[in-house]
């Protein structure tokens, strides 16, 4: 079992809290680097949220 699978298993049911933690960590990095790497930090945050999010993504909006 990969480390990401273990993290997903541990965070199951707590995706919102994990997302808040990811945001807080990204804001901390942005503060320490004075926003120098904001674009990279934002991309990393989004990727982590996608990977640690719920197993079944919500359906696309109806048109």
C-alpha positions as a printed NumPy array, in Angstrom:
array([[  0.   ,   0.   ,   0.   ],
       [  1.414,   3.358,  -1.008],
       [  1.783,   6.263,   1.377],
       [ -0.941,   8.221,  -0.465],
       [ -3.339,   5.293,  -0.004],
       [ -2.565,   5.241,   3.716],
       [ -3.177,   8.984,   3.985],
       [ -6.478,   8.689,   2.125],
       [ -7.55 ,   5.891,   4.439],
       [ -6.643,   7.927,   7.541],
       [ -8.42 ,  11.059,   6.294],
       [-11.567,   9.32 ,   5.076],
       [-14.54 ,  11.291,   6.338],
       [-12.383,  14.295,   7.233],
       [-11.73 ,  15.725,   3.772],
       [-12.936,  19.197,   4.767],
       [-10.516,  19.373,   7.684],
       [ -7.677,  18.13 ,   5.485],
       [ -8.507,  20.818,   2.918],
       [ -8.375,  23.499,   5.601],
       [ -4.999,  22.187,   6.742],
       [ -3.671,  22.239,   3.189],
       [ -4.859,  25.846,   2.794],
       [ -3.288,  26.845,   6.094],
       [  0.041,  25.22 ,   5.167],
       [  0.032,  26.959,   1.78 ],
       [ -0.693,  30.317,   3.397],
       [  2.181,  29.72 ,   5.816],
       [  4.591,  28.992,   2.948],
       [  3.362,  32.076,   1.069],
       [  3.932,  34.182,   4.169],
       [  7.445,  32.865,   4.764],
       [  8.452,  33.325,   1.119],
       [  6.641,  36.676,   0.843],
       [  4.506,  35.271,  -1.99 ],
       [  7.501,  34.521,  -4.201],
       [  6.264,  30.984,  -4.945],
       [  2.522,  31.662,  -4.71 ],
       [  1.716,  30.116,  -8.11 ],
       [  3.587,  26.908,  -7.324],
       [  2.084,  26.762,  -3.824],
       [ -1.443,  27.18 ,  -5.185],
       [ -0.887,  24.41 ,  -7.745],
       [  0.448,  22.09 ,  -5.049],
       [ -2.541,  22.846,  -2.815],
       [ -5.023,  22.043,  -5.579],
       [ -3.247,  18.794,  -6.48 ],
       [ -3.21 ,  17.659,  -2.852],
       [ -6.884,  18.487,  -2.415],
       [ -7.749,  16.497,  -5.539],
       [ -5.691,  13.499,  -4.457],
       [ -6.873,  13.484,  -0.845],
       [-10.477,  14.371,  -1.65 ],
       [-13.391,  11.971,  -1.667],
       [-13.021,   8.754,  -3.659],
       [-16.188,   9.462,  -5.651],
       [-15.974,  12.955,  -7.104],
       [-19.279,  14.823,  -7.383],
       [-21.049,  14.522, -10.736],
       [-20.547,  17.362, -13.23 ],
       [-23.212,  20.091, -13.156],
       [-26.252,  19.53 , -15.379],
       [-26.5  ,  21.695, -18.466]])
